Amino acid sequence: MPPEFVDLEAAGLGHLAGRVRAAALAPNWRTVLAVDALVGVVGIVVGVLVAAWWLVWPGAVIAGLGVLYVLAVGRRFLQWRWIRRQVGLD
């Protein structure tokens, strides 16, 4: 059971303590990131469909942006996992 209050100053996060989002400390943080990654996956699918039925270059751009979005969510996953370990939640 996670604590109700997390002391970010005592967690040793340094200058990052003021930038920690509440979602990173939520019990359903993996679900939050999974839904966020789904946005990027939809972008990839839309890009592939546009490339298949309309023009290749706009579809490739849309799909590329979807891939970048999924990669950004993956980076956020690593950050949030590190933060949770620092404060003793995982």
C-alpha positions as CSV (number, residue, x, y, z in Angstrom):
1,M,0.0,0.0,0.0
2,P,1.6,3.3,-1.0
3,P,1.9,6.1,1.5
4,E,-0.7,8.9,1.4
5,F,2.1,11.5,1.5
6,V,5.4,11.3,-0.2
7,D,8.2,13.7,1.0
8,L,9.9,14.6,-2.3
9,E,12.6,16.7,-0.6
10,A,13.7,13.7,1.5
11,A,13.7,11.4,-1.5
12,G,16.9,12.9,-2.9
13,L,15.4,14.0,-6.2
14,G,17.3,17.3,-6.0
15,H,16.1,19.9,-8.5
16,L,13.6,17.4,-10.0
17,A,11.5,17.4,-6.9
18,G,9.5,20.5,-8.1
19,R,8.9,18.9,-11.5
20,V,7.4,15.5,-10.4
21,R,3.9,15.0,-11.7
22,A,1.2,13.6,-9.5
23,A,0.5,10.9,-12.1
24,A,4.0,9.5,-11.6
25,L,3.1,8.8,-8.0
26,A,-0.4,7.5,-8.7
27,P,-1.0,3.8,-8.1
28,N,-2.3,3.4,-11.7
29,W,0.7,5.1,-13.4
30,R,1.3,2.2,-15.8
31,T,-2.3,2.5,-17.0
32,V,-1.8,6.3,-17.5
33,L,1.2,5.6,-19.7
34,A,-0.4,2.8,-21.6
35,V,-3.3,5.0,-22.6
36,D,-0.9,7.7,-23.5
37,A,1.1,5.3,-25.7
38,L,-2.1,4.3,-27.3
39,V,-2.4,7.8,-28.8
40,G,0.9,7.3,-30.5
41,V,-0.2,3.8,-31.8
42,V,-3.3,5.4,-33.3
43,G,-1.1,7.9,-35.0
44,I,1.0,5.1,-36.5
45,V,-2.1,3.3,-37.7
46,V,-3.6,6.4,-39.2
47,G,-0.3,7.2,-40.9
48,V,-0.1,3.7,-42.4
49,L,-3.7,3.9,-43.6
50,V,-3.1,7.4,-45.2
51,A,0.0,6.0,-46.9
52,A,-1.9,3.0,-48.2
53,W,-5.0,4.8,-49.5
54,W,-3.9,8.3,-50.3
55,L,-0.3,9.6,-50.5
56,V,2.8,8.0,-49.1
57,W,4.7,11.0,-47.8
58,P,2.0,12.5,-45.6
59,G,1.3,9.0,-44.2
60,A,4.9,8.5,-43.5
61,V,5.1,11.8,-41.7
62,I,2.0,11.0,-39.6
63,A,3.3,7.5,-38.8
64,G,6.8,8.9,-37.9
65,L,5.2,11.3,-35.5
66,G,3.3,8.4,-33.9
67,V,6.6,6.5,-33.5
68,L,8.2,9.6,-31.9
69,Y,5.3,9.9,-29.5
70,V,5.5,6.3,-28.5
71,L,9.2,6.7,-27.9
72,A,8.5,9.8,-25.8
73,V,6.1,7.8,-23.7
74,G,8.7,5.1,-23.2
75,R,11.2,7.7,-22.0
76,R,8.5,9.0,-19.6
77,F,8.0,5.4,-18.3
78,L,11.7,5.2,-17.5
79,Q,11.6,8.6,-15.7
80,W,8.5,7.7,-13.7
81,R,9.9,4.3,-12.7
82,W,13.1,5.9,-11.5
83,I,11.1,8.6,-9.5
84,R,8.9,5.9,-7.9
85,R,12.0,3.9,-6.9
86,Q,13.6,7.0,-5.4
87,V,10.6,7.7,-3.2
88,G,10.2,4.0,-2.3
89,L,6.9,3.2,-4.1
90,D,8.3,0.4,-6.2
